[in-house]
Amino acid sequence: MGHLLGVDLGTTAIKAALFDGSGRRVAASTREYPLLTPAPQVVEQEAEVYWRAFRDALAAVLASGGVAPGRIRALGISAQGETLLAVDRQGRALAPAIVWMDNRAQRESDDLAAALGNQLVHEVTGQVAMLPMWPASKVLWLRRNRAELFGRVHKFLLIEDWLIHRLTGRFVAEGSLLCSTTWWELRTKRYWPRMLQELGIGEEQLPEVVEPGQAIGTIRREAAEELGLAPSTIVATGALDQACGALGVGNVRPGIFSECTGSNVAVVALVEQPRTDPLRQMPCFYYGLPDTYMMHAFSMTGGMVLRWFRDGFCAEAMREAAASGTDPYELLTREASSIPAGAEGLVLLPHFQGAGLPEANPRARGVLYGLSLHHTRAHVLRAILESVALICRRMIDAVRDLGIEVGEIRSLGGGAKSPLWCQIKADLTGLPVTTTRNTEDAACLGAAVLAGTAVGAWPSAAEALSRIVEVDRRFEPDPRQREPYELLYADYRRLYDCLLPVFNGR
């Protein structure tokens, strides 16, 4: 059946992985890129940086995989959501991409919420409220603040749409990424005329809507030559990175709850019909499987807080890791393991870029509470790891409030490599946490299987993934940690509530 490529275009890195017909990884490569933060609340990236990283990652995979380009049948894309590109008729970016975590459009978000009402936004799009990160808010910001550029825009694209156009010449988009634009109707799978009217744009400025896992076309000859791929390679739509990751760890039936700790934290619970949340805590998205949906919440930060602390406060550990050839995160988590559950009174609110869902508060900020002269760097590291698990617990509670079963947590992303972090999540949530053999490649595998399904390699992605994915490790909750972690969770919730007037008064 040939080989399949899966590409995961993330916030700070792109990963490409090559799989054989049985779903076994043959080769993989990652290329990182720094974000551009030229002003407070502004986060951008040059489109060509994405392309060069994509090209270089593919080159490394092709060099190490030992597979002739002509044997690669299809390519699927997993992509970050909400990152917006304004392009001309040739698909060239007119300005840097506005990255998903960019919060410059707070005023525009507030104005759209006032004009439409957050309840209507939730009922139509599945999103719980207007936020500055949504592409609709960003488009309105461009209209108000970059009028000359706004007038030259041929299409507004998400990052998957842009890469597919660069590869095939077609402007298309699929539902799992379109959900959080807030200009797409979840139930009808059509663009929302009322929102487009508020933004001052027309449907002709948006891509054609297709399904996840749909063949779009072959690679343009010029792109194929630059990338070292055969022009016969089929490009297929993938899905939102969190949907692809969830697929890649076998989240293909209700009851499995997947959690990804990467730059941020994201969770996915499958549902068979679109759901609205009476409390507007948990948004509903289209999934990567046909006519399937997901309750999907995400934070604004997660693993990037540990990276921030590593880069700013752990130079000695970094040098030690470099000298010994050890992963610096392994050294840091080993240090954190010396501290008991609850970090001896330290509580971290990890909202460095605002609070994601279910709080949906871009004005929130990071807070480290409870410091005393007794505390050390190891305590702070423990508090960082626990803060991510606290986010997971908060999201699980919101899912359960809707009557949705959560039986186990499938963990993926960089955080899943840490046994300590997985155990903390199990202890804090009271649920078993499992990892799979392909945890590190989950999003790429999900995208590759969607591409394979698009070209007829399998009858369905769900059937293929049920066979391919194997559970590797299982972490059971430690009953001895239940009491300290229940107290920590209560403190975490109270601390946020107490600081809410401070956050909202900023």
matplotlib code that plots the C-alpha trace (Angstrom):
import matplotlib.pyplot as plt

x = [0.0, 3.0, 4.2, 2.4, 3.7, 2.2, 3.2, 2.4, 2.7, 2.9, 3.3, 7.1, 8.1, 7.1, 7.5, 7.4, 7.1, 7.1, 5.0, 4.8, 1.6, 1.2, 1.4, 5.0, 7.2, 10.1, 11.7, 10.9, 12.4, 11.6, 12.6, 12.0, 11.3, 11.1, 7.9, 8.0, 6.8, 7.4, 4.9, 2.9, 0.1, 1.4, 2.6, 3.5, 5.4, 6.7, 5.0, 8.3, 9.7, 6.9, 7.8, 11.5, 11.0, 8.6, 11.1, 14.0, 12.0, 10.9, 14.4, 15.7, 13.0, 13.6, 17.3, 17.0, 14.0, 15.6, 12.3, 12.1, 9.9, 7.7, 6.7, 5.2, 1.5, 0.0, 0.7, -1.6, -1.4, -2.0, -2.0, -2.4, -5.7, -6.5, -3.3, -4.4, -2.8, -4.0, -2.9, -3.1, -4.4, -1.2, -1.5, 1.4, 1.2, 0.6, 1.8, 3.2, 0.8, -1.1, -0.4, -3.3, -2.1, -2.0, -4.3, -4.1, -7.8, -9.3, -11.4, -12.6, -13.5, -15.5, -17.3, -18.3, -19.5, -21.6, -23.0, -23.8, -24.0, -21.8, -24.8, -25.6, -21.9, -21.9, -25.1, -24.0, -20.2, -19.8, -17.3, -18.2, -17.5, -15.8, -12.1, -9.2, -7.5, -10.4, -9.7, -12.9, -11.5, -8.2, -9.9, -11.8, -8.6, -7.0, -10.0, -9.7, -5.9, -4.5, -7.1, -4.7, -3.7, -7.3, -8.4, -5.8, -6.7, -7.8, -8.3, -8.1, -6.5, -5.6, -2.2, -3.4, -5.2, -2.1, 0.2, -2.3, -2.5, 1.3, 1.4, -1.5, -2.7, -6.2, -7.8, -9.6, -10.4, -11.9, -14.2, -12.0, -10.0, -12.9, -14.8, -12.8, -12.8, -16.3, -17.4, -18.4, -21.7, -21.0, -24.4, -24.8, -21.1, -21.5, -20.1, -22.1, -23.5, -24.1, -20.5, -19.2, -21.4, -19.9, -16.4, -17.1, -15.9, -17.6, -17.6, -15.5, -12.6, -12.7, -11.7, -13.9, -15.1, -14.2, -14.0, -11.0, -9.2, -10.2, -7.8, -7.2, -4.8, -1.3, 1.7, 2.5, 5.7, 7.6, 6.8, 7.6, 11.0, 11.8, 10.7, 12.1, 8.7, 7.2, 4.6, 2.2, 2.0, -1.5, -2.1, -5.0, -6.7, -5.8, -7.3, -6.7, -3.5, -5.3, -7.8, -4.9, -3.1, -6.2, -6.7, -3.0, -3.4, -6.6, -9.3, -11.8, -14.7, -16.6, -15.2, -11.5, -10.3, -7.1, -4.8, -1.9, 0.8, 2.8, 3.2, -0.2, -2.6, -5.5, -8.1, -10.5, -13.6, -15.6, -19.4, -21.6, -23.7, -22.9, -23.3, -23.9, -22.9, -25.5, -22.7, -20.7, -17.5, -16.7, -16.7, -17.7, -15.6, -15.9, -13.5, -11.2, -13.7, -16.8, -19.8, -18.1, -17.6, -15.4, -15.6, -12.3, -10.8, -7.3, -5.2, -3.1, 0.1, 1.3, 4.6, 5.9, 5.9, 8.4, 10.4, 10.3, 11.5, 14.2, 15.6, 15.4, 16.3, 18.1, 21.3, 23.3, 21.0, 21.2, 25.0, 24.9, 22.5, 24.6, 27.8, 26.2, 24.0, 20.9, 17.5, 17.4, 13.7, 14.7, 17.1, 14.4, 11.7, 14.1, 14.7, 10.9, 10.4, 12.3, 9.4, 6.2, 2.7, 1.4, 4.9, 4.7, 2.2, 3.2, 0.3, 0.9, -1.8, 0.0, -2.0, 1.1, -0.8, -4.3, -6.5, -7.9, -10.9, -13.1, -12.2, -11.9, -10.2, -7.4, -6.9, -5.7, -2.0, 0.4, 0.6, 2.9, 1.3, 2.6, 6.3, 8.4, 12.1, 11.9, 11.1, 13.7, 13.9, 12.8, 9.5, 8.8, 9.5, 7.0, 4.4, 4.8, 4.2, 1.2, -0.2, -0.6, -2.3, -4.6, -5.6, -6.4, -8.5, -10.5, -11.2, -12.3, -14.7, -16.2, -16.7, -18.3, -20.7, -22.2, -22.7, -19.9, -18.1, -14.4, -12.9, -9.2, -6.8, -4.6, -1.6, 0.4, 2.8, 6.1, 4.7, 3.8, 7.5, 7.8, 6.7, 6.5, 4.2, 1.9, 1.8, 0.9, -1.9, -3.2, -3.1, -4.6, -7.5, -8.1, -8.0, -5.6, -3.3, -2.0, 0.6, 1.0, 4.0, 3.6, 3.0, 5.6, 4.4, 0.6, -0.4, 1.7, 0.3, -3.3, -2.6, -0.9, -3.8, -6.3, -4.3, -4.2, -7.9, -8.3, -6.5, -8.3, -5.6, -8.1, -11.9, -11.9, -9.4, -11.1, -10.7, -7.1, -6.1, -7.9, -5.5, -2.3, -2.3, -0.9, -1.0, 2.6, 2.4, -0.3, -0.2, -2.8, -3.8, -2.0, -4.7, -2.1, -2.0, -5.8, -6.0, -3.1, -4.2, -7.9, -6.7, -4.4, -7.2, -9.5, -6.8, -6.2, -9.9, -10.2, -7.0, -8.3, -11.7, -10.1, -7.8, -10.6, -11.3, -7.6, -7.3, -10.5, -9.5, -6.3]
y = [0.0, 2.3, 4.6, 7.6, 10.9, 12.6, 16.2, 18.0, 21.8, 23.0, 26.2, 26.1, 23.1, 21.0, 17.2, 15.0, 11.2, 8.4, 5.3, 2.0, 0.2, -1.3, 2.0, 1.4, 4.5, 4.3, 7.8, 11.1, 14.5, 17.7, 21.3, 24.1, 27.8, 30.7, 32.7, 36.4, 38.6, 42.2, 43.7, 42.7, 40.2, 40.0, 36.6, 36.1, 33.9, 34.4, 32.0, 31.2, 30.0, 27.4, 26.4, 26.1, 24.0, 21.8, 21.4, 20.6, 18.1, 16.3, 16.3, 14.6, 12.0, 11.1, 10.9, 8.6, 6.6, 4.9, 5.0, 6.2, 9.2, 7.4, 4.9, 7.6, 7.4, 10.3, 13.1, 14.3, 17.4, 17.9, 21.7, 24.1, 25.9, 29.6, 30.8, 33.2, 34.1, 36.8, 36.0, 37.3, 35.5, 33.5, 32.4, 34.5, 35.9, 39.6, 39.8, 37.5, 34.8, 35.9, 32.9, 31.3, 32.6, 36.2, 38.4, 41.8, 41.6, 41.8, 44.9, 43.3, 40.1, 42.1, 44.1, 40.9, 39.4, 42.5, 42.5, 38.8, 37.5, 34.7, 32.3, 32.6, 32.1, 28.9, 27.6, 28.3, 27.5, 25.3, 27.8, 29.0, 32.7, 35.2, 35.3, 37.4, 34.3, 33.3, 34.2, 36.2, 38.6, 38.8, 39.6, 42.5, 43.7, 43.8, 45.6, 48.3, 48.6, 47.5, 48.8, 48.9, 45.3, 44.3, 45.7, 43.5, 40.2, 37.5, 34.7, 34.4, 31.0, 28.8, 27.2, 23.9, 25.6, 27.7, 24.6, 22.6, 25.5, 25.8, 22.1, 21.7, 25.2, 24.7, 26.8, 24.3, 24.0, 21.3, 21.4, 20.6, 23.8, 25.9, 25.4, 27.9, 30.6, 31.3, 32.0, 28.4, 26.7, 23.5, 21.8, 22.9, 22.8, 26.1, 29.6, 31.8, 34.8, 36.8, 36.7, 37.4, 40.5, 41.7, 41.2, 42.8, 39.8, 37.5, 33.7, 34.2, 35.3, 31.9, 28.5, 25.7, 23.5, 19.8, 16.9, 15.8, 12.9, 14.0, 13.8, 17.3, 16.7, 15.9, 18.1, 20.9, 20.0, 23.0, 22.1, 18.5, 19.3, 21.6, 19.0, 15.9, 14.3, 12.7, 14.9, 11.9, 12.1, 12.8, 15.6, 15.0, 17.1, 16.1, 17.7, 20.0, 18.9, 17.9, 15.8, 14.1, 13.5, 12.0, 9.7, 8.8, 7.4, 5.5, 7.9, 6.5, 5.7, 7.4, 6.7, 7.4, 10.8, 12.0, 14.6, 16.3, 18.3, 20.1, 23.9, 24.0, 21.5, 20.1, 17.4, 15.5, 13.5, 12.1, 12.6, 11.4, 14.6, 18.3, 19.3, 22.6, 23.2, 25.0, 26.5, 27.4, 25.8, 23.1, 23.8, 21.3, 20.8, 18.7, 15.7, 14.1, 11.2, 11.6, 13.1, 12.8, 15.6, 16.2, 18.2, 19.9, 22.3, 23.8, 26.1, 28.9, 27.5, 24.2, 22.6, 26.0, 27.1, 24.4, 25.5, 29.1, 28.1, 25.9, 28.6, 31.4, 29.7, 26.3, 27.2, 24.9, 21.9, 22.8, 22.7, 19.4, 17.9, 19.0, 17.6, 14.2, 13.9, 13.8, 15.4, 18.5, 17.8, 14.5, 16.2, 18.8, 16.2, 14.1, 17.2, 17.7, 14.1, 14.9, 17.1, 15.6, 16.0, 19.5, 21.1, 21.9, 24.7, 26.1, 26.6, 27.8, 29.3, 28.7, 31.4, 33.1, 34.0, 34.1, 31.3, 29.0, 26.8, 26.4, 29.7, 31.5, 34.5, 36.1, 38.7, 36.1, 35.8, 33.4, 33.4, 31.4, 31.4, 30.3, 31.0, 30.9, 30.8, 27.0, 26.6, 25.8, 25.5, 21.9, 23.0, 25.4, 22.6, 20.4, 23.1, 23.6, 19.9, 19.9, 23.0, 21.2, 18.3, 20.8, 22.1, 18.5, 17.9, 21.2, 20.2, 16.6, 18.1, 20.3, 17.2, 15.2, 18.0, 17.3, 13.6, 12.4, 9.3, 9.5, 6.1, 6.6, 9.2, 8.6, 10.9, 12.2, 15.1, 15.8, 15.6, 11.9, 11.0, 11.8, 9.0, 11.4, 13.8, 10.9, 9.7, 13.2, 13.4, 10.0, 11.0, 14.4, 13.2, 9.8, 8.2, 5.7, 7.4, 5.3, 6.1, 4.3, 3.0, 5.8, 8.6, 10.9, 10.5, 10.5, 13.6, 12.5, 9.0, 10.4, 12.7, 9.8, 7.4, 10.1, 10.5, 6.7, 6.5, 9.2, 7.1, 3.8, 2.2, 1.4, 1.3, 3.8, 5.7, 4.4, 0.7, 1.3, 3.0, 0.5, -2.1, 0.0, 1.7, -0.3, 0.8, 0.9, 2.0, 2.4, 4.7, 3.9, 6.6, 6.2, 6.3, 7.8, 11.0, 11.5, 13.7, 16.1, 16.5, 17.2, 20.0, 21.3, 21.3, 23.1, 25.7, 26.1, 26.8, 29.2, 31.1, 31.7, 32.8, 35.2, 36.8, 37.1, 40.8, 41.5, 39.9, 41.5, 44.9, 45.0]
z = [0.0, 0.1, 2.9, 4.5, 5.8, 8.8, 9.6, 12.9, 12.5, 16.1, 18.0, 18.4, 16.3, 13.3, 13.3, 10.2, 10.5, 7.9, 8.5, 6.7, 5.7, 9.2, 11.0, 12.2, 12.3, 9.9, 10.5, 12.2, 12.5, 14.3, 13.6, 16.2, 15.6, 18.1, 18.3, 17.6, 20.5, 19.4, 21.9, 25.0, 24.0, 20.4, 19.2, 15.5, 13.1, 9.6, 7.1, 5.5, 8.8, 8.9, 5.3, 5.8, 9.0, 7.0, 4.2, 6.5, 8.6, 5.5, 4.1, 7.3, 7.2, 3.6, 4.2, 7.2, 6.2, 3.1, 1.2, -2.4, -2.8, -5.3, -2.6, -0.4, -1.3, 0.7, 3.2, 6.0, 8.1, 11.8, 12.7, 15.5, 15.6, 15.5, 13.9, 11.2, 7.8, 5.5, 1.9, -1.6, -4.7, -5.0, -1.3, -0.3, 3.3, 3.4, 7.1, 9.7, 11.0, 14.1, 16.4, 18.3, 21.7, 20.5, 22.7, 20.9, 19.8, 23.3, 22.4, 19.2, 21.1, 23.7, 20.9, 19.1, 22.3, 22.9, 19.4, 19.2, 22.7, 24.0, 24.3, 20.6, 19.8, 21.8, 20.3, 16.7, 16.8, 19.9, 21.4, 24.9, 24.5, 22.2, 22.9, 21.5, 20.2, 17.9, 14.2, 14.0, 16.7, 14.8, 11.5, 13.1, 14.6, 11.2, 9.7, 12.4, 12.7, 9.4, 6.9, 3.9, 4.4, 5.1, 1.8, -0.1, 1.5, -1.0, 1.6, 5.4, 6.1, 9.0, 9.1, 7.7, 4.8, 4.0, 3.9, 1.7, -0.7, -0.8, -1.7, -4.0, -5.1, -3.7, -1.0, 1.3, 5.1, 7.3, 10.2, 13.2, 12.6, 11.5, 14.7, 16.7, 14.0, 15.3, 11.7, 11.0, 12.1, 13.9, 13.1, 9.5, 8.5, 6.8, 7.3, 9.6, 7.7, 10.8, 11.9, 8.5, 8.4, 11.7, 10.3, 7.0, 4.9, 2.5, 2.0, -1.1, 1.2, 3.0, 1.7, 0.4, 3.3, 3.1, 5.5, 7.6, 5.9, 2.4, -0.6, -2.0, -4.9, -5.8, -4.9, -7.4, -9.4, -8.1, -4.5, -5.0, -6.4, -3.5, -1.0, -2.6, -2.9, -6.0, -7.8, -7.5, -3.7, -2.6, 0.0, 2.3, 5.0, 8.4, 11.5, 14.4, 16.2, 19.3, 17.2, 15.4, 18.7, 20.2, 17.2, 17.4, 20.9, 20.0, 21.2, 18.8, 21.1, 24.0, 27.5, 26.5, 27.5, 26.0, 27.4, 25.7, 27.5, 25.0, 24.8, 26.4, 27.8, 25.8, 26.5, 24.2, 25.0, 22.0, 21.6, 18.8, 18.5, 18.9, 22.5, 24.2, 27.8, 30.0, 32.0, 28.9, 30.3, 27.7, 24.0, 21.3, 18.1, 15.0, 15.3, 12.8, 12.1, 9.9, 11.7, 15.1, 17.6, 20.6, 23.8, 23.7, 26.1, 26.2, 28.3, 27.0, 28.6, 30.0, 29.2, 28.0, 31.7, 32.5, 29.5, 30.6, 34.1, 32.6, 30.4, 33.0, 36.2, 35.5, 33.7, 35.9, 35.1, 31.4, 31.5, 33.4, 30.9, 28.0, 29.5, 30.3, 27.2, 29.4, 28.6, 30.8, 31.5, 33.0, 35.4, 36.4, 37.0, 39.0, 41.2, 41.5, 42.6, 45.9, 47.0, 48.4, 46.9, 47.3, 47.1, 50.8, 50.3, 46.9, 44.4, 40.9, 38.7, 35.3, 33.4, 31.9, 28.7, 30.3, 31.4, 28.8, 29.1, 31.1, 32.7, 29.3, 30.9, 28.8, 31.6, 34.1, 34.9, 36.4, 40.2, 42.5, 45.9, 49.3, 49.1, 52.3, 53.0, 53.2, 49.6, 46.9, 43.2, 43.5, 45.2, 42.3, 39.8, 41.6, 41.7, 37.9, 37.2, 39.6, 38.0, 34.7, 36.4, 38.2, 34.8, 33.7, 36.8, 36.2, 32.6, 33.6, 36.1, 33.4, 31.1, 33.9, 34.6, 31.2, 32.1, 29.9, 31.1, 31.7, 32.3, 31.7, 30.5, 27.4, 27.8, 24.9, 24.1, 25.6, 29.1, 28.6, 28.5, 32.2, 34.5, 37.4, 35.5, 34.5, 38.1, 39.4, 36.8, 37.9, 41.6, 41.1, 38.9, 40.6, 37.1, 35.5, 33.0, 30.1, 27.4, 24.1, 22.2, 19.7, 22.2, 20.8, 17.3, 18.0, 16.1, 13.1, 13.2, 13.4, 10.3, 8.4, 9.0, 7.9, 4.7, 4.3, 4.7, 2.1, -0.5, 0.5, 2.5, 5.3, 5.4, 8.2, 10.4, 13.6, 12.5, 11.5, 14.7, 16.9, 15.4, 15.3, 18.7, 21.7, 25.3, 26.7, 30.4, 32.9, 36.0, 38.7, 41.3, 44.6, 47.3, 49.8, 47.7, 47.5, 50.6, 49.9, 46.3, 47.2, 49.5, 46.7, 44.2, 46.6, 47.2, 43.4, 42.8, 45.7, 44.7, 41.2, 42.5, 45.0, 42.4, 39.8, 40.7, 40.4, 37.0, 35.6, 37.0, 34.9]

ax = plt.figure().add_subplot(projection="3d")
ax.plot(x, y, z, "-o")
ax.set_aspect("equal")
plt.show()
